[in-house]
Every structure is written in structure tokens, then in C-alpha cells.
Amino acid sequence: MNTETLPPYKDRKAGLVIFGVLTMGMGLLCGLLVPLVIFAQSMAAKAPGAHPVQPPQQLVMISGVYGIAAIVLIWLGIGSIMARRWARALLLVYSWSWLITGLLSLIFLATMAPQFIQTIQSAQPPGQPKLDPATRMMILLIPGVILLLILLILPAIWTLFYRSRHVKATCEVRDPVERWTDRCPLPVLAISLWLAFGALMMLLMPISYRGVFPFFGNFVVGPMGAVLYILMALIWGYAAYALYKLDRRGWWLIFIALVFFSISCVLTYSRHDLMELYQLMGYSGEQLAQFRSVAFMKSGMMAWSSVIYTVPFLIYLIYIRKFFVPSNQAVDVKAD
């Protein structure tokens, strides 16, 4: 973009620095969680008669997620401080993703609130009176307010800041060079990045899930399950690249793959519960007994969750379909 043609704007360099520092702070917190999770696991294992909170292979997935998040957030925070246009674009993608997933999570948790209370009551020693309404309200209210802040209010603030035309203009003036984030519409870039992240996570699944793969009503275990996860990683990775290039083949590939794997999960978790999955993943009998005490884990919640999270994804794919047009038609790649 020719910066001389920009309409009047307010310089937001100070805001970019403040939000950049806060973003780096979130990255440092994620980084600190990696040794904290490992330390908590080791301390739990040393307790008399205790068993590890998670099987060792699960630590690979948890540590990997926190580690990647730490690196990405610190990198984005530095980019925001430097007023780089790629950082503004990626932070807008990140904040929208944070906001949407947070909203879906809050809706899910709200629907499960009665079952959480039921689980707490069932864990009370025999003979104790049931929780009174005021206590139940406080049990839900305090964590609810905290989750509302983390999952909704904070991402909304980040989204409003980085989508501001003043912030966008500030970055374009201070960083006039075209970046890789400018070559793809932001709505498409968002899903491309998520698919790339998903591909990385799929490569960890053979270790963290012990190759247990839900496949059309059954669990595939061992080397074959690992192969299926690697195949999914390849599909997700290629689709991420093709979507970034605005290749319609990538759009069709991920659309069909999502429908295929969603149907597979629904069929599998309609016939099997999470206990079978956890048993195959190597959880101990004591851990499985604890999981069985959680009411919502006894139902076909995984089947419903698969639908709840896949349908919005498919709707979003249909929305961005307008960007995948024949090469002889113009596309506004600046859309955000």
C-alpha cells in the first residue's frame, strides 16, 4: 500500500508497545508452565501411594503446546513493539481465534455446570449435608468470573485494539515493506495457520495418544494408528499451504477431510466412552476410577463435542470460499 494515500489516522505506536509487552508476558507465562507441569507430575509421582497425574507420554503433548505458545507469543510481542505489519496481522488472527474458542468453551462449560455440581456432591463423604444454593452459586461464580475474564474479556480487548484502522495504518507507515501476511486474506490466513498448528499437533499424537486413533466406530491402536495420525498431519499441512496460496484444491481437501473425520469421531464415541480411550492410552486403574466419578465423562459428550466444534469450522470454510476464485478474477487480499 502507498502510505501517501492513507486517510488521516492516529499514531498507535505506544499502544503497540504496551500490547506487545503484555503479549510477551503471556508467552513467558506459557513458558513457565512447561517446567511447572513437569515438576507437578514428578511431585505427584513421589507422593506415597500416589500415581502420576498424566501418563508420561501426555507430558509430551502438554509441554509441546505450552512451549510452542511461549515461542510464538514472545515473537509476536516483539513484532508488535517494532510495529511490524506481520505482527499486527498475526495478533489479530490470534485474538479472534482466542475470542471464538473462548466463547465456545464458555458455552460448553455453562451447559455442563449442573453436572460439575453433581460431581462435587457425589464426592462428598457420606453423611454430610448437601451443598446449599448459596455455596453452589459461589462454586460456579468465582471460577466463572475468572474464565469470563480470560476467555472473553481479554481476547475482546486484544481484538478491538489490533483491528483498529489506526493500528493498521501505524504499522503500514512504520513498516512499508510488503510482508508474507499481506499476500493472503486474513480470514484465509487464519485457518491456514490453524491447520499448520494442527499438523504439528498430529505429529505428537502417536506419542501422547500411544497411536490410539478413533476410526469409524473403533479404536485403531499401535503402528497403524500412528500412520493414520501422520496421514492426517500431511493432509492438514498440505491444506494449510494450499489455502495460503488460495488454491481451491486445498479448500476442497480440508472440507471433505473435516466431514470425513467428524463422522468417524461421532460413530466411534457413540459406541465407546472416554474410559476405553484412556485405558488404551495407558492411564492407571486409579486414574480411570477418578475419571468415572466425573458425570459428564460417562455420556457421549465426545460425540457431541465433535459436532459442536466441527460445524462452526465448516460454516467458516463456506464463508471464506469467496476468496477462492479463478485467477482471472480479482480478489481483495487485504480483507481483514
C-alpha positions as CSV (number, residue, x, y, z in Angstrom):
1,M,0.0,0.0,0.0
2,N,1.2,3.5,-0.8
3,T,1.4,5.2,2.6
4,E,0.8,8.6,1.0
5,T,-2.8,7.6,0.1
6,L,-3.7,6.6,3.7
7,P,-6.5,8.6,5.3
8,P,-5.7,10.6,8.4
9,Y,-5.0,8.4,11.4
10,K,-3.8,8.5,15.0
11,D,-0.4,7.0,15.7
12,R,-0.8,4.0,17.9
13,K,2.9,3.2,18.5
14,A,2.6,3.5,22.3
15,G,-0.3,1.1,22.3
16,L,1.6,-1.4,20.1
17,V,4.4,-1.3,22.6
18,I,2.1,-1.8,25.6
19,F,0.2,-4.7,24.0
20,G,3.4,-6.1,22.7
21,V,4.9,-6.2,26.3
22,L,1.7,-7.8,27.6
23,T,1.7,-10.4,24.8
24,M,5.3,-11.2,25.7
25,G,4.2,-11.6,29.3
26,M,1.6,-14.2,28.2
27,G,4.4,-16.0,26.3
28,L,6.6,-16.1,29.4
29,L,3.8,-17.5,31.5
30,C,3.3,-20.2,28.9
31,G,7.0,-20.9,29.0
32,L,7.0,-21.2,32.8
33,L,4.1,-23.7,32.7
34,V,6.4,-26.2,30.9
35,P,8.7,-26.9,33.9
36,L,5.8,-26.3,36.3
37,V,3.8,-29.2,34.7
38,I,6.8,-31.5,34.8
39,F,7.6,-30.6,38.4
40,A,3.9,-31.1,39.4
41,Q,4.0,-34.5,37.7
42,S,7.2,-35.6,39.4
43,M,5.9,-34.5,42.9
44,A,2.6,-36.3,42.4
45,A,4.5,-39.5,41.4
46,K,6.7,-39.3,44.6
47,A,3.7,-39.0,47.0
48,P,3.1,-42.2,49.0
49,G,0.6,-44.4,47.2
50,A,0.1,-41.8,44.5
51,H,0.1,-42.3,40.8
52,P,1.2,-39.8,38.1
53,V,-1.5,-37.3,37.2
54,Q,-0.8,-37.9,33.5
55,P,0.9,-40.8,31.7
56,P,4.5,-39.7,30.7
57,Q,3.6,-39.5,27.0
58,Q,0.9,-37.0,27.8
59,L,3.5,-34.6,29.1
60,V,5.0,-34.5,25.5
61,M,1.7,-33.0,24.2
62,I,1.2,-30.6,27.1
63,S,4.8,-29.4,27.1
64,G,4.8,-29.1,23.3
65,V,1.6,-26.9,23.3
66,Y,2.9,-24.6,26.0
67,G,6.4,-24.4,24.5
68,I,5.1,-23.5,21.1
69,A,2.7,-21.0,22.5
70,A,5.5,-19.4,24.5
71,I,7.8,-19.0,21.5
72,V,5.0,-17.7,19.2
73,L,3.7,-15.1,21.8
74,I,7.1,-13.8,22.6
75,W,7.9,-13.5,18.9
76,L,4.6,-11.7,18.2
77,G,5.1,-9.4,21.2
78,I,8.5,-8.3,19.8
79,G,6.9,-7.7,16.4
80,S,4.2,-5.6,18.0
81,I,6.7,-3.5,19.8
82,M,8.6,-2.9,16.5
83,A,5.2,-2.1,14.8
84,R,5.6,-4.8,12.2
85,R,2.6,-5.3,9.9
86,W,3.0,-9.1,10.0
87,A,2.8,-9.0,13.8
88,R,-0.4,-6.9,13.7
89,A,-2.0,-9.3,11.2
90,L,-1.0,-12.4,13.2
91,L,-2.0,-10.9,16.5
92,L,-5.4,-10.1,15.0
93,V,-5.7,-13.7,13.9
94,Y,-4.6,-14.9,17.3
95,S,-7.0,-12.6,19.2
96,W,-10.0,-13.6,17.0
97,S,-9.2,-17.3,17.5
98,W,-8.8,-16.8,21.2
99,L,-12.1,-15.0,21.4
100,I,-14.1,-17.5,19.4
101,T,-12.7,-20.6,21.1
102,G,-13.2,-18.9,24.4
103,L,-16.8,-18.2,23.6
104,L,-17.4,-21.8,22.6
105,S,-15.7,-23.0,25.7
106,L,-17.8,-20.8,27.9
107,I,-21.0,-22.1,26.3
108,F,-19.8,-25.7,26.8
109,L,-18.9,-25.1,30.4
110,A,-22.2,-23.3,31.1
111,T,-24.1,-26.4,29.8
112,M,-22.0,-28.7,31.9
113,A,-22.3,-26.6,35.1
114,P,-25.1,-28.8,36.7
115,Q,-23.1,-31.9,36.1
116,F,-20.0,-30.3,37.7
117,I,-22.1,-29.6,40.8
118,Q,-23.4,-33.2,40.8
119,T,-19.8,-34.5,40.6
120,I,-18.8,-32.4,43.6
121,Q,-21.7,-33.5,45.6
122,S,-21.1,-37.2,44.8
123,A,-17.5,-36.8,46.0
124,Q,-18.7,-35.6,49.5
125,P,-18.2,-38.1,52.4
126,P,-21.4,-40.0,53.4
127,G,-23.5,-38.3,56.0
128,Q,-22.5,-34.7,55.1
129,P,-25.4,-32.4,54.2
130,K,-25.9,-31.4,50.5
131,L,-24.5,-28.1,49.3
132,D,-26.9,-25.2,49.9
133,P,-27.8,-23.0,46.9
134,A,-25.5,-20.2,48.1
135,T,-22.5,-22.5,48.2
136,R,-23.3,-23.9,44.8
137,M,-23.6,-20.4,43.4
138,M,-20.2,-19.4,44.7
139,I,-18.6,-22.6,43.4
140,L,-19.8,-21.7,39.9
141,L,-19.5,-17.9,40.2
142,I,-15.8,-17.5,41.2
143,P,-14.3,-19.7,38.5
144,G,-16.9,-18.4,36.1
145,V,-15.8,-14.8,36.5
146,I,-12.1,-15.8,36.1
147,L,-12.9,-17.8,33.0
148,L,-15.0,-14.9,31.6
149,L,-12.0,-12.6,32.0
150,I,-9.5,-15.0,30.4
151,L,-11.7,-16.4,27.7
152,L,-13.8,-13.4,26.7
153,I,-12.9,-10.0,28.0
154,L,-9.1,-10.1,27.4
155,P,-9.4,-11.5,23.9
156,A,-12.1,-9.0,23.1
157,I,-9.7,-6.2,24.2
158,W,-6.9,-7.6,22.0
159,T,-9.2,-8.0,19.0
160,L,-10.6,-4.4,19.3
161,F,-7.1,-3.0,19.5
162,Y,-5.4,-4.8,16.6
163,R,-8.4,-4.5,14.3
164,S,-8.4,-0.7,14.7
165,R,-7.7,1.1,11.4
166,H,-5.4,3.4,13.3
167,V,-3.3,0.4,14.5
168,K,-3.3,-0.9,10.9
169,A,-2.2,2.4,9.4
170,T,0.5,2.9,12.1
171,C,2.0,-0.5,11.2
172,E,1.8,0.2,7.4
173,V,3.6,3.6,7.8
174,R,6.3,2.3,10.1
175,D,6.7,-0.9,8.2
176,P,6.1,-0.1,4.5
177,V,7.6,-3.3,3.1
178,E,5.1,-5.9,1.9
179,R,5.1,-8.9,4.2
180,W,4.1,-12.5,3.7
181,T,0.9,-11.9,5.7
182,D,-0.1,-9.3,3.1
183,R,-0.3,-11.9,0.3
184,C,-3.3,-13.8,1.7
185,P,-6.7,-12.5,3.0
186,L,-6.6,-12.6,6.8
187,P,-9.7,-14.8,7.1
188,V,-7.9,-17.4,4.9
189,L,-4.6,-16.8,6.7
190,A,-6.2,-17.6,10.0
191,I,-7.4,-21.1,9.0
192,S,-4.2,-21.8,7.2
193,L,-2.2,-21.1,10.4
194,W,-4.6,-23.2,12.5
195,L,-4.2,-26.1,10.1
196,A,-0.4,-25.8,10.2
197,F,-0.5,-25.8,14.0
198,G,-2.9,-28.8,13.9
199,A,-0.5,-30.7,11.6
200,L,2.3,-30.2,14.2
201,M,0.0,-31.5,17.0
202,M,-1.0,-34.5,14.9
203,L,2.7,-35.5,14.7
204,L,2.8,-35.6,18.5
205,M,-0.3,-37.8,18.7
206,P,1.4,-41.1,18.1
207,I,3.4,-40.5,21.2
208,S,0.9,-38.7,23.5
209,Y,-2.1,-40.9,22.5
210,R,0.0,-44.1,22.0
211,G,-1.3,-44.2,18.5
212,V,-4.9,-44.7,19.6
213,F,-7.0,-43.3,16.7
214,P,-10.8,-43.2,16.5
215,F,-11.8,-44.7,13.2
216,F,-15.5,-45.2,12.2
217,G,-16.7,-47.0,15.3
218,N,-13.5,-48.5,16.6
219,F,-10.1,-47.5,18.0
220,V,-7.1,-48.3,15.8
221,V,-4.1,-48.9,18.1
222,G,-0.4,-49.1,17.6
223,P,1.6,-48.6,14.4
224,M,-1.5,-48.4,12.2
225,G,-2.9,-45.7,14.4
226,A,0.4,-43.8,14.3
227,V,0.2,-44.0,10.5
228,L,-3.3,-42.5,10.4
229,Y,-2.1,-39.6,12.6
230,I,0.8,-39.0,10.3
231,L,-1.6,-39.1,7.3
232,M,-3.8,-36.5,9.0
233,A,-0.7,-34.3,9.6
234,L,0.2,-34.5,5.9
235,I,-3.4,-33.6,4.9
236,W,-3.6,-30.7,7.3
237,G,-0.1,-29.5,6.3
238,Y,-0.8,-29.6,2.6
239,A,-4.2,-27.9,3.1
240,A,-2.6,-25.1,5.1
241,Y,-0.1,-24.4,2.3
242,A,-2.8,-24.7,-0.5
243,L,-5.2,-22.4,1.4
244,Y,-2.4,-19.8,1.8
245,K,-1.8,-19.9,-1.9
246,L,-5.6,-19.6,-2.5
247,D,-5.6,-22.9,-4.2
248,R,-9.2,-24.3,-4.4
249,R,-7.9,-27.8,-4.1
250,G,-6.8,-27.1,-0.6
251,W,-10.3,-25.8,0.3
252,W,-12.0,-28.9,-1.0
253,L,-9.4,-31.2,0.6
254,I,-9.9,-29.8,4.1
255,F,-13.7,-29.5,3.8
256,I,-14.0,-33.2,2.8
257,A,-11.4,-34.3,5.4
258,L,-13.2,-32.5,8.2
259,V,-16.6,-34.1,7.3
260,F,-14.9,-37.5,7.0
261,F,-13.1,-37.4,10.3
262,S,-16.0,-35.8,12.1
263,I,-18.3,-38.6,11.1
264,S,-15.6,-41.1,12.2
265,C,-15.4,-39.5,15.6
266,V,-19.2,-39.4,16.1
267,L,-19.5,-43.1,15.2
268,T,-16.6,-44.0,17.4
269,Y,-17.7,-42.1,20.5
270,S,-21.3,-43.0,20.1
271,R,-20.2,-46.7,20.6
272,H,-17.3,-46.2,23.0
273,D,-16.8,-43.9,26.0
274,L,-13.7,-42.0,27.0
275,M,-12.8,-44.6,29.6
276,E,-11.9,-47.0,26.8
277,L,-9.8,-44.4,25.1
278,Y,-7.9,-43.6,28.4
279,Q,-7.4,-47.2,29.1
280,L,-5.8,-47.8,25.7
281,M,-3.7,-44.6,26.3
282,G,-2.2,-46.2,29.4
283,Y,-4.0,-44.5,32.3
284,S,-3.9,-46.5,35.5
285,G,-6.9,-48.1,37.2
286,E,-6.9,-45.5,39.9
287,Q,-6.9,-42.7,37.4
288,L,-9.7,-44.3,35.5
289,A,-11.7,-44.6,38.7
290,Q,-11.3,-40.9,39.2
291,F,-12.5,-40.1,35.7
292,R,-15.5,-42.3,36.2
293,S,-16.6,-40.1,39.1
294,V,-16.9,-37.2,36.7
295,A,-20.5,-37.3,35.5
296,F,-20.1,-35.7,32.1
297,M,-17.4,-38.1,31.1
298,K,-19.9,-41.0,31.3
299,S,-22.0,-39.8,28.4
300,G,-21.4,-39.4,24.7
301,M,-20.0,-35.9,25.2
302,M,-17.1,-36.5,22.8
303,A,-19.5,-37.3,20.0
304,W,-21.4,-34.1,20.6
305,S,-18.2,-32.1,21.0
306,S,-17.1,-33.3,17.6
307,V,-20.2,-31.9,16.0
308,I,-20.2,-28.7,18.1
309,Y,-16.7,-27.8,17.1
310,T,-16.8,-29.1,13.5
311,V,-20.0,-27.4,12.3
312,P,-18.7,-23.8,13.0
313,F,-15.5,-24.7,11.3
314,L,-17.4,-25.9,8.2
315,I,-19.5,-22.7,8.2
316,Y,-16.3,-20.7,8.3
317,L,-14.9,-22.6,5.4
318,I,-18.1,-21.8,3.4
319,Y,-17.6,-18.2,4.3
320,I,-14.1,-18.0,3.0
321,R,-15.0,-19.8,-0.2
322,K,-15.5,-16.4,-1.8
323,F,-11.7,-15.8,-1.8
324,F,-11.0,-18.9,-3.9
325,V,-11.9,-17.7,-7.4
326,P,-10.4,-18.3,-10.8
327,S,-7.1,-16.5,-11.3
328,N,-8.6,-14.1,-13.9
329,Q,-10.9,-12.6,-11.3
330,A,-9.7,-10.0,-8.8
331,V,-9.5,-10.8,-5.1
332,D,-9.1,-8.2,-2.4
333,V,-6.3,-9.8,-0.4
334,K,-6.3,-7.0,2.1
335,A,-9.6,-8.2,3.6
336,D,-9.5,-8.5,7.4
